[in-house]
Amino acid sequence: MYFKGKKVLVAGGTGMIGIPLVEMLVEQGAQVRIASLDDPARSHPEAEFHHINLMPFENCLKMCQGMEFVFNLLGVKGSPAVTTTKPASFFVPTITLDTNLMEAARQAGAEGFLFTSSVGVYAPAEVFYEEDVWRTFPSPNDRFAGWAKRMGELQAEAYRVQYGWDRIAIVRPANVYGAYDNFDLENAMVVPSLIKRAMDGENPLTVWGDGSPQRDFIHARDVARGMILAAEKANCEPINLASGVGTSIQQLVHTIIDNLDHKPEVIWDTSKPSGDQKRIMDISRARAIGFEPQISLQDGIRQTMEWYGKHKSVVTSRYDVFA
């Protein structure tokens, strides 16, 4: 196992993807350090936790000292409505965190680095292929977050060219969901928003659009597995981490409702925007390094709903950049 005995920093190790990633690294025998602004109770008991803001460069450098590998899971996640009204809250922290952490890891002499990019780097298309990104522009629906993440990818390429640092992995997760997601209705993404509203008894359940747009949903544990594979093979070539399958919003809603004892009426509000029609990723590159999603949407949604039902009291323990 590549990470056995290695000193590893997971920036954002108490988030939806970070929690299962840290768990898997600890199982491999890694010595894990977590840097996060979340409640310390979310951290793995066998990891070294630091409650620290990584916006200042000196904090990044402090956290990277002595680390052999750095995972950057930092980012700002929010609904399309928040993206539209608070674009600076996406763009500025994303650019700052990504730039500072990668430079700090380089200065500290880290052997390798994983940069978490986003599905938001892609232009609208039937299927997203990794090599198409720099031939196009991000979707208008992801303009600020998409460009910010593209800059992180470009930084990784610049370091490969100038410093010969070729152990940098770049992953582009699709629409990720799972336990410890953001269930705040003010800025939640589609899966946690629908789960919360449905489980909290909203009836009728109003959903924006007509339900026809398709998204590529992937469970956080599958993404964490894919990140470890990408880190082991790190070579600066971006890799999509996704299911490779399109699921309509209508299918998603019915999957959630199927797990409820009391089924609400669903109202489709076609006066509201529904985003790009299709966002599906090609996962040929991921499969070439041994990645295959293991958690079906049906099982993943059921597990996430069960988790939310038992942990409503801790969903607010995450750091909220919009607060």
N, C-alpha and C positions, 0 to 999 in steps of 0.2 A: 504494500500500500504506500503510495507516494507520500502521504502526509504523516506517516507514523514517525513520531519523535520530532516533527518539525514545529517550530514556533510560528503560529499563524495569527494574524490580526483579522478579525471580521468587523469592519466598520458597518454598523447597522445590524449587529448580531442578535438584536432583540425584536426584529420585525418579522413579518409574515414568512419571508423566505429565510431570513437570518436564523430564526429559531431552529428549524429542521437542519439547516446547513451546519450550524455549530454542533448540533447533536451528532450528525454524521461524521464530522471531523474528530470529535472526541472519541467516537467509537473506533475510528482508525488509529487512535493513539496520538493525535496532535495535541500540542500545548496551545490552547486557544485563549487569546485576549479579545475581549469585546469592547468596542467604543460606541457609546449610544447615549441619547438623551431621554430614553424611555425609563419607566420605573424599573429599578434593579431587580424586582421580583420576576421580571420576564426573562432574566438571564439564566443560562445553564449553570447548575450548581458546581460543576467542575471547571468552569471557565473563569478567567481573571476579568472582572468587570470594572470598567471605568466610565463613570457618568461625566461626559465631557463633550463640549461643543467643538466640532472639527472645522468650523468656519475659519478660525485663525490658523495660519500656517504653522506657528510654533506648536500648537496642540497636535496637529497631524504628525509633525516630526517627532514629538514626544511619544506618541502611540506607535510609530513605526520603528523606533529604536529596538534593535535586537530581533526584529521579525524576519523570518525567512520567506514568508509569503503573505500577501495582503489581498483580502477580498473587499472590494468597494461595492457595498449594497446600498449606499446612501442615495437618496433621491426624494423628490417631492411628488406625492401621488394624490390626485384629486379628480373630481368629476369634470366632465366637459364644461359645465356651467362655471365652475371655479377657474378652470383654465382660461376661459374667456374674460372673466372679470378681474382676475388677479394674476396676470401673466408674469409680472416681475417676481412674484412669490415662487414661481416655478423656475424662471430663467436664472436669476441671480444666485440663489443658493446652490442650484445644480452646477452651474459653471464654477463657482467658488470651491465647493466641496470636491468636485472631481479634479480640478486643476491642482489644488493644494495637496490632496492625498496622494495622487500619482507622483508628484514631484517630491514629496516627503519620502515616499517609499523608495524612489530612486536614490535620493541623497543618503538614506539610511542603509543602502546596500541590499535591499530585499532581492532575493533570488527570482521571485515571480510575483505577478499581480493579475487580478481578475477585475475587469471593468464591466459593470452592469449597465448596458445600454437599454434600449427600449424599442418596442414595436412602433413607437411614435416617430422614429427616424424615417419611416417609409412614406412614399407618395401613395395615393389611392391606386390600387391594382387588384386584379382578380386573385393573384397569389404573390406573396412577398418572397423574393429571392435575394439572398445576401448581397450578391454582386451588383444589384440594380440601384443600391442606395445613392451612390455618388453621381448617377446619371439623371437624377430627379431632385425635387424639393419635397420636404415633409408636407403631409396633408395640412391644409389650412386649419383643420381641427386640432392639430398637434404642433402648430408652428413654433411656439416658444420652447416647449419641452423637447420637441424633436430636434431643433437646431442645437439646443444646449447639449443633448446627448451626442449629437454628431461631433461636436467639438471635443468631447472626451475621446471618441474613437480616433479623431485626427491627432490628438495629443499622443495617444499610444503609438500611432504610426510614426510620428515625429521622433519619439524616443527610440523606436526600432532603428530608424535610419541614422540618427545622429550618435546614439550611444551604444548601438548594437544590443539593446535590451529586447530580446525576442521572446522571452517567457512572459508575454502579456496576453492573457485571454480576453476576448471580447464576446459577451453573450447578449442576445437580444430576446428577452422573454416576451411572450405574447400577453394575453389578458390573464393575469395570475390571480388566483383566489385561494382561500383556505382559512384555517384557524388564525387568529390574531390579525385579521384583516382590519381595515378602517371601516367601522360601521356607523360613523358619524354622518347623518343624513345631509349635513351641510356640504360635505365634500366627498362622500363615498362614491366608489365606482359602481358599476351596474350590479354585479353579483351581491356584494354585501348590502347594498341599498335595498335590493329586492328581498333578500333574506330577512333583513331587519323589519321592513315594513310588513311583509307577509306574516312573520312569526309574532309580531307585535299586534296583529289583529286588524290591520287596515282592510276595510271592506266597504265599497269596492276598491280593488287594487288598481290604481291608475299608472299606466306605463306610457312613456313618451314614444311617439312614432306608431308605425303599424305592425311592428314585430318582425318585419322581414329582413332587416340587416343581419349579416352573419359575422360572428366573432370567433376567434380561436382561443378557447379557454384551456388553461392548464393549471393543475394543482401545484401549490407551493413546494410540496415535497418532491414532485417530479423536477421542478426547476432546480432545487437544491442538488439533486442527484446529477442533473445535467451540468451544473456549475463545477462540481468536483471532477467530472470527466473532462470538461473543457480546460480546467486548471492543470490537470495532469498532462494534457496534450498541448498546452499553451503555445500558440505560434502567431498571434496577432491577426488571425483570420476570423472575422466575425462569424458567430454561429447562432442561428435561430433556435430558441428553446420553446417548443410549442407542441400542441397535439397534432398539428397538420390537418385538422378537420374543422370545417365550418359548422357552427351551431347558431341557428337563428335566435333572436331575442325571444321570439314566441316559444321556441322549444325550451329555452332556458326558464322562462316563466312557468311553463307546464311542469318542468322537472322539479322546480321548487314547490309548486302547489301539490304535486303528487305526494310530497312528504308531510303534508299538513292534514290534521284530522278534520278541520273545518275549512272547506274550500271557498275562498272569496270569489266574488265576481270580478272579472278583469275588464277594464276599460282601456282601450287604446286611444291615446290622445294624439291624433294625427296633425293637430295644429302645432305640435312641438317638434323640434329637430331631432333626428335620430342618428346623425353622424354619417360616416362613410358607409356605403352599402356592403362592402366586403373587406375584411381584414383577416386573411388566412395566410399562414406561413408555410413555406416549404421547409421540411426538416431533413433533407437529404444529407447535409453536412453533419448534422447532429447524429444521425444514424450511422454515419461513417466512423464516428468515434465511439460507437457502442451505446448511444442513447436511444431509449424507447420509453414513451410515457407509460406508466403502470397504473395510474388511477383514472378510471373512467369518469366522465362528467356526472353520471348518476351517483356513483359511489362518493365522489368528491363533494358534491352538493349535499348529499345526506350527512356525510361526516362533518361538514362545515356547519350545517344547521344544528346538528347534535351538539357541537362544540359551543356555538353561540347560545343555545338554550341553557347550557350549564355554566357559562362564563360571562354573562351579561355584565357582571360587576367589574370585570377587568378590561372590557373593551375600551375604556377611557384611559387606561394606564399608559397608552402610547403618547409620544411627544407629538404635538400638533403644531406644525409650522405656521398654520393660519390663525392660531389663537392670539 
